[in-house]
Amino acid sequence: MTDFKIKKLPLGKDVETKKVLKALVKAHQTLAELKGVVSSIPNQSILLNTLGLQEAKDSSAIENIITTHDDLYKSELNLEGLKSLEAKEVQNYISALKHGFSLMDKHKILSSNHIIEIQGELEKNNGGFRKVSGTSLKNGLTGEVVYTPPQDYDAIVRLMSNLEVFINNDELADLDPLVKMAIIHFQFESIHPFYDGNGRTGRIINVLYLVMRGLLNIPVLYLSSYIIANKGEYYRLLQSVRDTDNWEEWLLYMINGVEQTAKQTIGLIIDIKGLMLEYKHEIRHRYKFYSQDLLNNLFKHPYTKIELLENDLSVSRITAASYLNSLAKDGFLIKKKLGKSNYYINGKLFDLLTKSR
């Protein structure tokens, strides 16, 4: 077990090596392309919800909170008879992500209090920073303690205050935003300020920071799928920085994750956009009730229900049900029933979101 003691930021050393700088060029190019593709979707809330749900699932899976896509999308509808506690926890994640984005968009900073609010929304409690000692990080296979974060409440507060300044004051360190994001993530996970939800909160901070720095307009770049695919390396490299103070491998891991994830997200958004155009052409050609709000509803919610359409289109329940049943009859949606409630699946969108996962 390491005797690593967290130092205040900035680091006081140059960590932007030649390899790091070279990797940054490709990552920024891909991020800029992603930002442009996102802007090509007229209603970006579609992506915030649809991709946010996927991220919620993946980020929770890292913490062994496992749910199926089916239960996750049902959970969004609050259907009677759904009993998946894991899906409800994942729903808490998307709620925390949206709340954090709202706070950052309003205040243009990401403060310690905002981070506490994000974690509180995630865990549905007001526990705040850890006040009781005893927290340690263990090897999931052996049970061996690999790292003990700060135990003293005052030390946690001091370190989080320092991290807050580092996040929001770019004059402290002349660093590329992606390098800074990786340092912020390392520092937050090392402080481990909460009893639970540190990993998920830290991954929300990642994407909110990219938005805050203008690299994205909305939070749609999520590293959780990359971390799942490279989970052993993620934990090894975090610990390697604590053990050896060698930042290069960790920074390259995170920068590479941004590039790879951005490429995957670009492909997915292009596919979603193509499917939206297909549905728009076919539904508009076939039905007089076509509207952009209808199309948005079908792509914002992989699973939808009468009440959602009723609210989004400002129509009666009978009218909303008629629209959805017509679309299901002609194969645009798949009609299902749970308990007493009907729900409707955009099957082609579901397939896009779940392929290769």
ROFIBA-26652 format. One record per residue (C-alpha): x, y, z; residue in three letters; residue number from 1. Coordinates in steps of 0.2 Angstrom, whole numbers, plus 5000, padded with zeros to 4 digits. Layout:
N
east; north; up; code; pos
X; Y; Z; ala; NUM
...
This chain:
357
east; north; up; code; pos
5000; 5000; 5000; met; 1
5007; 5017; 4995; thr; 2
5010; 5031; 5008; asp; 3
5005; 5044; 4995; phe; 4
5000; 5061; 5002; lys; 5
4989; 5072; 4991; ile; 6
4998; 5088; 4986; lys; 7
4989; 5104; 4982; lys; 8
4987; 5110; 4964; leu; 9
4994; 5115; 4953; pro; 10
5007; 5101; 4951; leu; 11
5023; 5112; 4951; gly; 12
5030; 5102; 4937; lys; 13
5029; 5101; 4918; asp; 14
5019; 5086; 4913; val; 15
5015; 5090; 4895; glu; 16
5028; 5079; 4887; thr; 17
5031; 5077; 4868; lys; 18
5020; 5061; 4868; lys; 19
5007; 5071; 4877; val; 20
5007; 5086; 4866; leu; 21
5006; 5074; 4850; lys; 22
4991; 5065; 4857; ala; 23
4983; 5081; 4861; leu; 24
4982; 5087; 4843; val; 25
4972; 5072; 4837; lys; 26
4961; 5072; 4852; ala; 27
4956; 5091; 4849; his; 28
4953; 5088; 4831; gln; 29
4941; 5074; 4835; thr; 30
4933; 5084; 4849; leu; 31
4930; 5099; 4837; ala; 32
4922; 5087; 4824; glu; 33
4911; 5080; 4838; leu; 34
4906; 5098; 4843; lys; 35
4901; 5101; 4825; gly; 36
4891; 5085; 4822; val; 37
4881; 5089; 4839; val; 38
4877; 5106; 4832; ser; 39
4869; 5098; 4816; ser; 40
4855; 5091; 4827; ile; 41
4842; 5104; 4828; pro; 42
4836; 5099; 4846; asn; 43
4851; 5095; 4856; gln; 44
4841; 5089; 4871; ser; 45
4838; 5073; 4861; ile; 46
4856; 5069; 4862; leu; 47
4858; 5075; 4880; leu; 48
4844; 5063; 4885; asn; 49
4848; 5048; 4874; thr; 50
4867; 5048; 4876; leu; 51
4865; 5053; 4894; gly; 52
4855; 5037; 4897; leu; 53
4869; 5027; 4889; gln; 54
4882; 5035; 4900; glu; 55
4872; 5033; 4915; ala; 56
4871; 5014; 4912; lys; 57
4890; 5013; 4908; asp; 58
4896; 5024; 4922; ser; 59
4885; 5014; 4935; ser; 60
4892; 4997; 4928; ala; 61
4910; 5002; 4932; ile; 62
4903; 5002; 4950; glu; 63
4895; 4985; 4948; asn; 64
4877; 4993; 4947; ile; 65
4871; 4983; 4932; ile; 66
4855; 4985; 4923; thr; 67
4849; 4981; 4905; thr; 68
4844; 4993; 4892; his; 69
4827; 4987; 4893; asp; 70
4825; 4990; 4912; asp; 71
4834; 5007; 4910; leu; 72
4822; 5014; 4897; tyr; 73
4807; 5007; 4906; lys; 74
4813; 5016; 4922; ser; 75
4813; 5032; 4913; glu; 76
4795; 5030; 4910; leu; 77
4791; 5027; 4929; asn; 78
4780; 5012; 4924; leu; 79
4770; 5003; 4937; glu; 80
4776; 4986; 4940; gly; 81
4795; 4989; 4936; leu; 82
4805; 4983; 4951; lys; 83
4823; 4986; 4945; ser; 84
4832; 4995; 4959; leu; 85
4848; 4996; 4948; glu; 86
4838; 5004; 4934; ala; 87
4832; 5017; 4947; lys; 88
4850; 5020; 4953; glu; 89
4855; 5023; 4935; val; 90
4841; 5035; 4933; gln; 91
4848; 5045; 4947; asn; 92
4864; 5046; 4938; tyr; 93
4856; 5055; 4922; ile; 94
4847; 5066; 4934; ser; 95
4863; 5071; 4943; ala; 96
4871; 5074; 4926; leu; 97
4857; 5085; 4920; lys; 98
4857; 5095; 4937; his; 99
4876; 5097; 4936; gly; 100
4875; 5104; 4918; phe; 101
4861; 5116; 4924; ser; 102
4871; 5122; 4938; leu; 103
4887; 5125; 4928; met; 104
4877; 5133; 4913; asp; 105
4869; 5145; 4926; lys; 106
4885; 5149; 4936; his; 107
4898; 5147; 4923; lys; 108
4909; 5138; 4936; ile; 109
4910; 5121; 4945; leu; 110
4911; 5124; 4964; ser; 111
4913; 5112; 4978; ser; 112
4895; 5115; 4983; asn; 113
4890; 5111; 4965; his; 114
4899; 5095; 4966; ile; 115
4891; 5091; 4983; ile; 116
4874; 5094; 4975; glu; 117
4878; 5083; 4960; ile; 118
4883; 5069; 4972; gln; 119
4868; 5072; 4983; gly; 120
4857; 5070; 4967; glu; 121
4866; 5054; 4963; leu; 122
4864; 5046; 4980; glu; 123
4848; 5054; 4985; lys; 124
4855; 5060; 5001; asn; 125
4863; 5076; 5009; asn; 126
4878; 5067; 5017; gly; 127
4891; 5079; 5010; gly; 128
4909; 5076; 5012; phe; 129
4915; 5062; 5023; arg; 130
4916; 5066; 5042; lys; 131
4920; 5048; 5049; val; 132
4936; 5040; 5046; ser; 133
4938; 5022; 5039; gly; 134
4937; 5024; 5021; thr; 135
4950; 5014; 5010; ser; 136
4951; 5008; 4992; leu; 137
4953; 4990; 4990; lys; 138
4958; 4978; 4976; asn; 139
4941; 4970; 4970; gly; 140
4949; 4953; 4968; leu; 141
4961; 4951; 4983; thr; 142
4953; 4963; 4996; gly; 143
4970; 4971; 4999; glu; 144
4970; 4990; 5003; val; 145
4979; 4998; 4989; val; 146
4976; 5016; 4994; tyr; 147
4969; 5026; 5009; thr; 148
4962; 5043; 5005; pro; 149
4962; 5058; 5017; pro; 150
4952; 5053; 5033; gln; 151
4951; 5070; 5041; asp; 152
4936; 5081; 5037; tyr; 153
4945; 5097; 5038; asp; 154
4959; 5090; 5026; ala; 155
4945; 5085; 5013; ile; 156
4937; 5102; 5014; val; 157
4954; 5110; 5011; arg; 158
4959; 5099; 4997; leu; 159
4942; 5101; 4988; met; 160
4943; 5120; 4990; ser; 161
4960; 5120; 4982; asn; 162
4953; 5108; 4968; leu; 163
4938; 5121; 4966; glu; 164
4951; 5135; 4963; val; 165
4961; 5124; 4951; phe; 166
4945; 5120; 4941; ile; 167
4939; 5137; 4939; asn; 168
4955; 5148; 4938; asn; 169
4965; 5145; 4922; asp; 170
4979; 5157; 4927; glu; 171
4985; 5145; 4940; leu; 172
4993; 5133; 4927; ala; 173
4996; 5135; 4909; asp; 174
4989; 5118; 4904; leu; 175
4979; 5111; 4889; asp; 176
4961; 5108; 4895; pro; 177
4962; 5089; 4892; leu; 178
4978; 5088; 4902; val; 179
4969; 5098; 4916; lys; 180
4954; 5087; 4915; met; 181
4964; 5072; 4918; ala; 182
4973; 5080; 4933; ile; 183
4956; 5086; 4940; ile; 184
4950; 5068; 4939; his; 185
4965; 5061; 4947; phe; 186
4964; 5073; 4961; gln; 187
4946; 5071; 4964; phe; 188
4947; 5052; 4964; glu; 189
4962; 5053; 4976; ser; 190
4953; 5065; 4988; ile; 191
4938; 5053; 4987; his; 192
4927; 5066; 4997; pro; 193
4911; 5056; 4998; phe; 194
4906; 5040; 5006; tyr; 195
4899; 5034; 4990; asp; 196
4897; 5039; 4972; gly; 197
4915; 5046; 4970; asn; 198
4918; 5037; 4953; gly; 199
4902; 5042; 4945; arg; 200
4903; 5060; 4952; thr; 201
4921; 5061; 4945; gly; 202
4915; 5056; 4928; arg; 203
4901; 5069; 4928; ile; 204
4914; 5082; 4932; ile; 205
4925; 5076; 4917; asn; 206
4912; 5081; 4904; val; 207
4905; 5096; 4913; leu; 208
4923; 5103; 4913; tyr; 209
4924; 5100; 4894; leu; 210
4908; 5110; 4892; val; 211
4914; 5124; 4904; met; 212
4930; 5126; 4893; arg; 213
4920; 5127; 4877; gly; 214
4926; 5111; 4870; leu; 215
4908; 5105; 4869; leu; 216
4891; 5114; 4870; asn; 217
4882; 5100; 4879; ile; 218
4888; 5085; 4889; pro; 219
4889; 5071; 4876; val; 220
4907; 5065; 4878; leu; 221
4907; 5051; 4890; tyr; 222
4922; 5041; 4895; leu; 223
4914; 5027; 4904; ser; 224
4913; 5015; 4890; ser; 225
4931; 5017; 4887; tyr; 226
4935; 5015; 4905; ile; 227
4925; 4999; 4905; ile; 228
4935; 4992; 4890; ala; 229
4951; 4997; 4899; asn; 230
4946; 4995; 4917; lys; 231
4962; 4987; 4924; gly; 232
4973; 5000; 4916; glu; 233
4962; 5014; 4923; tyr; 234
4965; 5009; 4941; tyr; 235
4983; 5004; 4938; arg; 236
4987; 5021; 4931; leu; 237
4978; 5030; 4944; leu; 238
4989; 5021; 4957; gln; 239
5004; 5022; 4947; ser; 240
5004; 5041; 4948; val; 241
5002; 5040; 4967; arg; 242
5017; 5027; 4968; asp; 243
5029; 5035; 4956; thr; 244
5023; 5053; 4952; asp; 245
5024; 5048; 4933; asn; 246
5010; 5057; 4925; trp; 247
5013; 5053; 4906; glu; 248
5005; 5036; 4905; glu; 249
4989; 5043; 4915; trp; 250
4988; 5058; 4904; leu; 251
4990; 5048; 4888; leu; 252
4977; 5036; 4894; tyr; 253
4964; 5049; 4897; met; 254
4968; 5059; 4881; ile; 255
4967; 5043; 4871; asn; 256
4950; 5040; 4879; gly; 257
4944; 5057; 4874; val; 258
4949; 5054; 4856; glu; 259
4942; 5036; 4854; gln; 260
4926; 5040; 4863; thr; 261
4923; 5056; 4852; ala; 262
4925; 5045; 4837; lys; 263
4913; 5033; 4843; gln; 264
4901; 5046; 4848; thr; 265
4902; 5055; 4831; ile; 266
4898; 5039; 4822; gly; 267
4883; 5036; 4834; leu; 268
4876; 5054; 4831; ile; 269
4878; 5052; 4812; ile; 270
4868; 5036; 4813; asp; 271
4855; 5044; 4824; ile; 272
4853; 5059; 4813; lys; 273
4851; 5047; 4798; gly; 274
4838; 5037; 4806; leu; 275
4829; 5053; 4811; met; 276
4829; 5059; 4793; leu; 277
4822; 5042; 4788; glu; 278
4808; 5043; 4801; tyr; 279
4804; 5061; 4796; lys; 280
4802; 5057; 4778; his; 281
4792; 5042; 4780; glu; 282
4780; 5048; 4794; ile; 283
4778; 5065; 4786; arg; 284
4773; 5056; 4769; his; 285
4761; 5044; 4778; arg; 286
4752; 5054; 4792; tyr; 287
4744; 5071; 4793; lys; 288
4749; 5072; 4811; phe; 289
4768; 5073; 4808; tyr; 290
4777; 5087; 4817; ser; 291
4795; 5090; 4823; gln; 292
4789; 5089; 4841; asp; 293
4783; 5071; 4837; leu; 294
4799; 5066; 4829; leu; 295
4809; 5074; 4844; asn; 296
4799; 5064; 4856; asn; 297
4802; 5047; 4847; leu; 298
4821; 5050; 4848; phe; 299
4823; 5059; 4865; lys; 300
4815; 5044; 4873; his; 301
4820; 5026; 4866; pro; 302
4804; 5020; 4875; tyr; 303
4790; 5033; 4875; thr; 304
4772; 5033; 4882; lys; 305
4756; 5042; 4880; ile; 306
4758; 5054; 4894; glu; 307
4775; 5060; 4887; leu; 308
4768; 5063; 4869; leu; 309
4753; 5071; 4877; glu; 310
4764; 5084; 4886; asn; 311
4776; 5086; 4872; asp; 312
4763; 5089; 4859; leu; 313
4750; 5098; 4870; ser; 314
4737; 5086; 4864; val; 315
4723; 5075; 4872; ser; 316
4727; 5058; 4879; arg; 317
4715; 5050; 4866; ile; 318
4725; 5060; 4852; thr; 319
4742; 5055; 4859; ala; 320
4736; 5037; 4860; ala; 321
4730; 5037; 4843; ser; 322
4746; 5044; 4836; tyr; 323
4757; 5031; 4845; leu; 324
4745; 5016; 4840; asn; 325
4745; 5021; 4822; ser; 326
4764; 5022; 4822; leu; 327
4765; 5005; 4831; ala; 328
4753; 4997; 4818; lys; 329
4764; 5003; 4804; asp; 330
4780; 4997; 4811; gly; 331
4788; 5013; 4817; phe; 332
4786; 5008; 4835; leu; 333
4784; 4992; 4845; ile; 334
4769; 4992; 4857; lys; 335
4772; 4984; 4874; lys; 336
4762; 4982; 4890; lys; 337
4768; 4982; 4908; leu; 338
4755; 4981; 4922; gly; 339
4741; 4992; 4916; lys; 340
4752; 5004; 4906; ser; 341
4756; 5003; 4887; asn; 342
4773; 5009; 4881; tyr; 343
4781; 5011; 4864; tyr; 344
4799; 5006; 4858; ile; 345
4808; 5015; 4844; asn; 346
4816; 4998; 4839; gly; 347
4828; 5005; 4826; lys; 348
4835; 5018; 4839; leu; 349
4836; 5004; 4852; phe; 350
4846; 4994; 4840; asp; 351
4858; 5009; 4837; leu; 352
4861; 5012; 4855; leu; 353
4864; 4994; 4860; thr; 354
4874; 4988; 4845; lys; 355
4892; 4983; 4849; ser; 356
4888; 4985; 4868; arg; 357
